[in-house]
Amino acid sequence: MISSQKFTSIASPSSRQWRVAVVGGGVAGSIAAITLAGLPQVEAITVFDRHHAFGRGLAYSAMSPWHRINVPAYKMGGIGADDTEGFAQWLAETGQADWREFSDSFVPRKAYGDYIAAQLSKTVTSGRAILRAETVTDLAHRQQSFELTLATGERQTFDLVLLCLGNPSPSPFPGIADSSRAITDVWAPGALDPIGMKDRVLVIGTGATAVDVVVDLHRRGMQQPITMISRRGLLPLVDAPAQPDPAPLTTWPAPTTRGIFAALLADTRSKMAAGIPWQTCIDTFRGQIAQLWTDAPLAERARFSRHMRAIWLVHRHRLAPDVAQMLQHLQSEKRLEVMAGRLLNAKTTATGYDVAIQRRGGACEQKAAEWILNCTGPEERYARIENPLVKSLLSSGLARAGNNGLGLDVDETCGIRDRAGAVQPGLYAIGHATRGAFWEVTAVTNIRHQILALASRLRAVD
């Protein structure tokens, strides 16, 4: 949960308006630009995006109609605090004909990307924002401002900087000497195109990204069975029809992994007995996670990450019913195998890899695959990610890794802490980079809450 405390300092003097840089032009960066453009203190906003995916980011650039938002469309809301039906209204008014009926169902992610891009375009047209398809490689603190360096060598100065970096790519595969047929970034343009429909594919991961890839390959006409593997072998669970949110937890649990899940289980069982789906209970509980996470000791947060993370994610990030049915159909036809285990190594062969897999609680076995796809999810330990700006911030000491190595270290206002633990006034992180502080930070509702809270505090600055 982000504090509502009033700012006591800011990077720029109050005698003039602020120049704002937003690094990252995906959904988080776009909502930030649109929101901050409405502040009277802001002179202009420049949005930098190295992928040139303004309004979409990688997640909402997916073109396949089978790549779905994992909540009903009406729950996505709009941009502002009171705009609870913005996306659903946009679908009804301007969406493509076959999407207009989806306000209460799971629309393609492209539709939401179109919506955010359209709203950002209005801000740009008004002259309140500038879009730059550039990579920011360095950031330095210059007295009461920040100097950004671009990959071209150009430098620009800003009063406020928001890092809206989105989800980092997964870490490279360990144990694979030749990675020519190991795809680490499955969302890179054309990443799956070299895969033949008769090739054998091993997908590392069984979460939402892995499901997207499997669905995509089968929609392309994949003829060989696909193998998915993860430590627990858990696929995301299926969502339920939308219902009104029930009351949140009334008995606050002990700030331990055991205490939190015991309270959640008891509360869910009670509400299910009253006819409320467990999915709705999880969604309500999600709104309380940030405070529980903040209250929990670091050791308990680490314990949760080790033992309960996978279980939480399959309940939290669920599948559209028709996508879940498709996976069940593929499994029943032996066209999809889901394994619990881990990849030990992959030796290069003439056509791909000979892979050693250790089954969970079982023996080691060999599998042949022409391709290995890394769908393990974004790298959460920011000291390991391949982002030039993050590397620069950590090496210079302007930022430090977050709790238990997750994301960047931020305070309750999303202000970034430097190596010594001091908050840098005017420098903020939004979304995934704040996972160490708040945990539930990647859903659009969480991102919007962070941005609106920041905008409210900035508006109050004299």
C-alpha positions in Angstrom: 0.0 0.0 0.0 1.3 3.4 -0.9 1.3 6.1 1.7 -0.9 9.1 1.4 1.6 11.3 3.3 2.3 14.8 1.9 5.6 15.4 0.2 8.1 17.4 2.1 10.5 17.9 -0.8 10.6 17.6 -4.5 13.4 17.7 -7.1 12.4 21.0 -8.7 11.8 24.4 -7.2 8.2 25.4 -6.9 8.8 28.7 -8.8 8.4 27.0 -12.2 6.6 24.1 -13.7 8.1 20.6 -13.8 9.6 18.8 -16.7 8.7 15.1 -16.3 10.4 12.1 -17.9 8.6 8.7 -18.1 10.9 5.9 -18.9 8.9 3.1 -20.4 5.9 3.7 -22.7 3.8 0.6 -22.0 0.6 0.6 -20.1 2.2 1.9 -16.8 4.1 4.6 -18.6 1.1 5.7 -20.7 -1.3 5.9 -17.7 1.4 7.8 -15.8 1.8 10.3 -18.7 -1.9 10.8 -19.2 -2.5 11.3 -15.4 0.4 13.6 -14.7 -0.4 15.7 -17.8 -3.4 16.9 -15.9 -1.4 18.4 -13.0 -1.1 22.2 -13.1 2.5 22.0 -11.9 3.6 20.0 -15.0 5.0 21.8 -18.0 5.6 18.9 -20.3 6.1 15.2 -20.2 8.5 13.2 -22.4 7.9 9.4 -22.7 10.8 7.2 -23.7 10.3 3.7 -24.9 13.1 1.6 -26.4 10.6 -0.9 -28.0 8.5 1.8 -29.7 5.4 0.1 -28.1 3.7 3.2 -26.8 0.4 2.5 -25.1 1.0 -1.2 -25.3 4.3 -2.4 -24.0 5.1 -6.0 -24.8 2.1 -7.6 -22.9 -0.6 -5.7 -24.8 1.1 -5.8 -28.2 0.1 -9.4 -28.7 -2.0 -9.7 -31.9 -3.5 -13.1 -31.4 -7.2 -13.2 -30.3 -6.3 -16.1 -28.1 -3.9 -13.9 -26.0 -6.5 -12.8 -23.5 -6.7 -10.4 -20.6 -7.1 -12.6 -17.5 -10.0 -10.6 -16.0 -13.4 -9.6 -17.3 -13.1 -6.4 -19.3 -15.2 -4.3 -17.0 -12.7 -4.9 -14.2 -9.9 -3.2 -16.1 -11.5 0.2 -15.5 -10.4 3.4 -17.2 -7.6 5.9 -16.5 -8.9 8.2 -13.7 -9.9 7.4 -10.1 -13.6 7.7 -10.9 -13.4 6.2 -14.4 -14.5 2.7 -13.4 -16.0 1.8 -16.8 -13.6 3.5 -19.3 -12.4 0.4 -21.1 -15.8 -1.3 -21.2 -17.4 1.9 -22.6 -14.6 2.2 -25.2 -15.2 -1.3 -26.3 -18.9 -0.6 -26.7 -18.4 2.7 -28.5 -15.3 2.2 -30.7 -14.1 -1.3 -30.4 -14.2 -3.7 -33.3 -17.6 -5.3 -33.8 -16.6 -8.7 -32.5 -15.2 -7.1 -29.3 -18.2 -5.0 -28.3 -20.0 -7.9 -26.6 -16.9 -8.6 -24.4 -17.4 -6.0 -21.5 -18.2 -8.9 -19.1 -15.7 -11.4 -20.6 -12.1 -11.9 -21.5 -11.1 -9.8 -24.4 -7.9 -10.1 -26.5 -5.0 -8.2 -24.9 -4.7 -6.2 -28.2 -8.0 -4.6 -27.4 -6.7 -3.1 -24.2 -3.5 -2.0 -25.9 -5.6 -0.2 -28.5 -7.6 1.5 -25.8 -4.5 2.8 -23.9 -2.8 3.8 -27.1 -5.9 5.8 -28.1 -6.0 7.6 -24.7 -2.2 8.4 -24.9 -2.7 9.8 -28.4 -5.2 12.3 -27.0 -2.6 13.6 -24.5 0.1 13.8 -27.3 -2.3 15.6 -29.6 -3.1 18.2 -26.9 0.6 19.0 -26.7 1.0 17.8 -23.1 3.3 14.8 -24.0 6.1 13.9 -26.4 6.9 10.4 -27.4 10.6 9.4 -28.0 11.4 5.9 -29.4 14.8 5.9 -27.7 16.7 3.9 -25.1 17.6 5.6 -21.9 21.0 4.3 -20.8 22.0 6.4 -17.9 20.5 8.7 -15.3 22.5 11.1 -13.1 21.4 13.4 -10.2 22.4 17.1 -10.9 21.6 19.2 -7.9 17.8 19.7 -8.2 17.3 17.9 -11.5 18.1 14.6 -13.3 20.1 14.2 -16.5 19.1 11.4 -18.8 21.5 10.0 -21.3 20.1 8.3 -24.4 21.8 5.5 -26.5 22.5 8.1 -29.1 24.5 10.2 -26.7 21.9 12.9 -26.4 21.3 14.3 -22.9 18.2 15.8 -21.5 17.4 17.3 -18.1 14.2 16.7 -16.1 12.8 17.6 -12.7 10.8 14.4 -12.1 11.6 10.9 -13.5 9.3 7.9 -13.3 10.6 4.5 -14.1 7.8 2.4 -15.7 10.0 -0.3 -17.0 7.5 -3.1 -17.3 8.4 -6.8 -16.9 12.1 -7.7 -17.5 12.9 -10.6 -19.7 13.6 -14.0 -18.1 17.2 -14.9 -17.2 19.1 -17.0 -19.8 18.9 -20.7 -19.4 21.4 -22.4 -17.2 23.1 -25.5 -18.4 22.7 -24.9 -22.2 26.0 -24.4 -23.9 24.5 -23.7 -27.4 21.5 -21.4 -27.2 20.9 -21.1 -30.9 17.6 -23.0 -30.6 16.8 -21.8 -27.1 14.5 -18.8 -27.2 14.7 -16.6 -24.1 12.5 -13.8 -25.2 9.3 -15.4 -26.6 7.7 -11.9 -27.0 10.4 -10.6 -29.4 8.9 -9.9 -32.8 9.0 -13.1 -34.9 10.5 -15.1 -32.0 8.4 -18.2 -32.7 8.5 -18.0 -36.5 11.5 -20.3 -37.0 9.7 -23.2 -35.2 8.5 -25.8 -37.7 5.1 -27.3 -37.1 6.7 -30.8 -36.9 9.4 -29.7 -34.5 9.4 -31.0 -30.9 9.1 -28.1 -28.4 10.0 -28.0 -24.7 8.4 -25.1 -22.8 10.1 -24.2 -19.5 7.4 -22.8 -17.4 3.7 -23.5 -16.9 2.4 -20.0 -16.1 0.5 -17.4 -18.2 3.3 -16.8 -20.7 3.8 -20.5 -21.3 0.1 -20.9 -21.9 0.1 -18.1 -24.4 3.0 -19.7 -26.3 1.3 -23.2 -26.3 -1.9 -21.7 -27.5 -0.2 -19.7 -30.2 1.8 -22.7 -31.5 -1.3 -24.9 -31.7 -3.3 -22.2 -33.4 -0.5 -22.0 -36.0 -0.9 -25.7 -36.7 1.6 -27.5 -34.5 1.6 -31.2 -35.3 4.0 -32.5 -32.6 3.0 -32.8 -28.9 4.4 -29.9 -26.7 6.0 -30.5 -23.3 5.6 -28.0 -20.6 7.7 -28.3 -17.4 7.9 -26.4 -14.1 9.0 -27.2 -10.6 5.4 -28.0 -9.5 3.8 -28.5 -12.9 0.9 -26.2 -12.1 -1.2 -24.6 -14.8 -3.1 -21.4 -14.0 -6.6 -22.2 -12.8 -9.8 -21.3 -14.6 -11.7 -18.1 -13.8 -15.3 -17.9 -12.8 -18.2 -15.7 -14.1 -18.0 -12.3 -12.6 -19.7 -11.6 -9.4 -19.8 -8.6 -6.9 -16.8 -8.5 -4.7 -17.5 -9.9 -1.2 -16.4 -8.2 2.0 -12.6 -8.4 2.7 -11.0 -10.3 5.5 -12.4 -9.1 8.8 -9.9 -10.9 11.0 -6.4 -9.6 10.2 -4.0 -12.6 10.1 -0.6 -12.9 11.7 2.1 -11.5 9.3 3.5 -14.9 8.5 3.1 -17.2 5.4 1.3 -19.7 7.5 -0.9 -17.2 9.2 -1.9 -15.4 6.0 -2.8 -18.6 4.1 -4.7 -20.0 7.1 -6.8 -16.9 7.3 -7.4 -16.8 3.5 -8.4 -20.5 3.4 -10.8 -20.1 6.3 -12.3 -17.0 4.8 -12.7 -18.6 1.4 -14.3 -21.8 2.7 -16.8 -19.7 4.6 -17.7 -17.6 1.6 -17.9 -20.6 -0.7 -20.4 -22.2 1.7 -22.5 -19.1 1.0 -22.2 -19.6 -2.8 -19.4 -17.2 -3.5 -16.8 -18.6 -6.0 -13.3 -18.9 -4.6 -12.0 -16.8 -7.5 -13.9 -13.8 -6.2 -12.5 -14.3 -2.7 -9.0 -14.3 -4.1 -9.6 -11.1 -6.0 -10.9 -9.4 -2.9 -8.0 -10.6 -0.8 -5.6 -9.3 -3.4 -6.5 -5.8 -2.4 -5.1 -6.5 1.1 -1.9 -8.2 0.0 0.2 -5.0 -0.1 -0.4 -4.2 3.5 0.1 -7.8 4.6 3.3 -7.9 2.6 4.5 -4.7 4.1 3.8 -5.9 7.7 5.6 -9.2 7.2 9.2 -9.6 8.3 11.7 -10.0 5.4 12.3 -13.7 6.4 8.5 -14.4 6.0 8.5 -12.6 2.6 11.4 -14.8 1.5 9.6 -17.9 2.8 6.5 -17.0 0.8 8.6 -16.5 -2.4 10.2 -20.0 -1.9 7.2 -22.0 -0.9 3.9 -20.3 -1.8 4.6 -18.1 -4.8 3.7 -20.7 -7.4 0.4 -21.6 -5.6 -0.6 -18.0 -5.2 0.1 -17.2 -8.9 -2.0 -20.1 -10.3 -4.9 -18.9 -8.2 -4.3 -15.2 -8.8 -3.5 -15.1 -12.6 -6.3 -17.3 -14.0 -7.3 -18.4 -17.5 -10.3 -17.4 -19.6 -12.7 -20.4 -19.6 -12.3 -21.2 -23.3 -8.5 -21.1 -23.1 -8.6 -23.5 -20.2 -10.9 -25.8 -22.2 -8.5 -25.7 -25.1 -5.6 -26.8 -22.8 -7.7 -29.6 -21.4 -8.5 -30.7 -24.9 -4.9 -30.8 -25.9 -3.9 -32.8 -22.9 -6.7 -35.3 -23.4 -5.5 -35.8 -27.0 -1.9 -36.2 -25.8 -0.9 -33.1 -27.7 0.3 -31.4 -24.6 2.2 -32.9 -21.6 2.6 -30.9 -18.4 5.4 -32.2 -16.2 6.5 -31.3 -12.6 10.3 -31.3 -12.5 13.3 -29.3 -13.6 15.7 -29.0 -16.5 19.1 -30.4 -15.6 21.0 -29.8 -18.8 20.5 -29.7 -22.6 23.2 -31.2 -24.9 23.3 -30.0 -28.4 22.4 -32.5 -31.1 22.4 -32.3 -34.9 18.7 -31.1 -34.9 18.3 -29.5 -31.4 18.8 -30.8 -27.9 18.9 -33.9 -25.8 17.4 -32.7 -22.6 17.9 -34.2 -19.1 14.8 -33.7 -16.9 14.5 -34.5 -13.2 10.9 -35.3 -12.5 9.6 -34.0 -9.1 10.0 -36.8 -6.7 11.0 -39.2 -9.4 13.7 -40.4 -11.8 15.7 -38.5 -14.4 14.6 -38.9 -18.0 15.8 -37.8 -21.4 13.8 -36.0 -24.0 14.6 -34.8 -27.5 13.6 -31.3 -28.6 14.3 -29.1 -31.6 13.5 -26.0 -29.5 13.5 -24.9 -25.9 11.4 -21.9 -25.0 12.0 -19.9 -21.8 8.6 -19.0 -20.3 9.7 -18.9 -16.7 8.4 -15.3 -16.3 10.2 -12.0 -15.8 13.4 -11.9 -13.8 12.5 -10.4 -10.5 16.1 -9.9 -9.2 17.0 -6.6 -10.7 20.7 -7.1 -10.1 20.5 -9.7 -12.9 18.4 -8.0 -15.6 19.9 -6.8 -18.9 18.6 -3.3 -18.8 21.3 -0.6 -19.3 19.5 2.0 -17.2 19.0 -0.4 -14.3 22.6 -1.5 -14.5 23.7 2.2 -14.4 21.5 3.1 -11.5 22.7 0.1 -9.4 26.4 0.6 -10.3 26.3 4.3 -9.6 24.5 3.8 -6.3 21.5 6.0 -7.3 19.4 3.0 -6.7 19.7 -0.3 -4.8 18.0 -3.7 -5.1 14.7 -4.2 -3.2 14.0 -6.4 -0.3 15.2 -10.0 -0.8 16.6 -8.8 -4.2 13.2 -8.1 -5.7 13.0 -5.1 -7.9 14.3 -1.8 -6.7 14.2 -0.5 -3.1 11.4 2.1 -2.8 9.7 3.8 0.2 5.9 3.8 0.8 5.5 6.6 -1.8 7.4 4.6 -4.5 10.4 7.0 -4.1 13.6 5.2 -5.1 16.2 4.7 -2.4 19.9 5.1 -3.1 22.7 2.8 -2.0 22.7 4.4 1.5 19.0 4.1 1.8 18.1 7.7 1.2 15.1 8.5 -1.0 15.9 10.5 -4.1 13.2 13.3 -4.3 11.7 13.4 -7.7 12.8 9.8 -8.7 10.1 7.1 -8.6 9.4 3.6 -9.8 6.0 2.2 -10.8 4.8 -1.4 -11.3 7.1 -4.4 -11.4 10.2 -2.6 -10.1 8.3 -2.1 -6.7 7.6 -5.8 -6.1 10.0 -6.1 -3.2 8.1 -3.4 -1.3 4.4 -4.3 -2.2 4.4 -7.7 -4.0 1.1 -7.3 -5.9 2.2 -4.6 -8.4 1.8 -5.9 -11.9 -2.0 -5.8 -12.5 -3.4 -2.7 -14.2 -5.4 -1.9 -11.1 -2.3 -1.9 -8.9 -0.4 0.2 -11.4 -3.2 2.7 -11.7 -3.4 2.9 -7.9 0.3 3.7 -7.6 0.1 6.4 -10.3 -3.1 8.0 -8.9 -1.6 8.1 -5.4 1.6 9.7 -6.7 -0.4 12.3 -8.7 -2.4 13.2 -5.7 0.6 13.9 -3.6 2.3 15.8 -6.4 -0.8 17.9 -6.8 -0.5 18.9 -3.1 3.0 20.2 -3.4 3.1 24.0 -2.9 
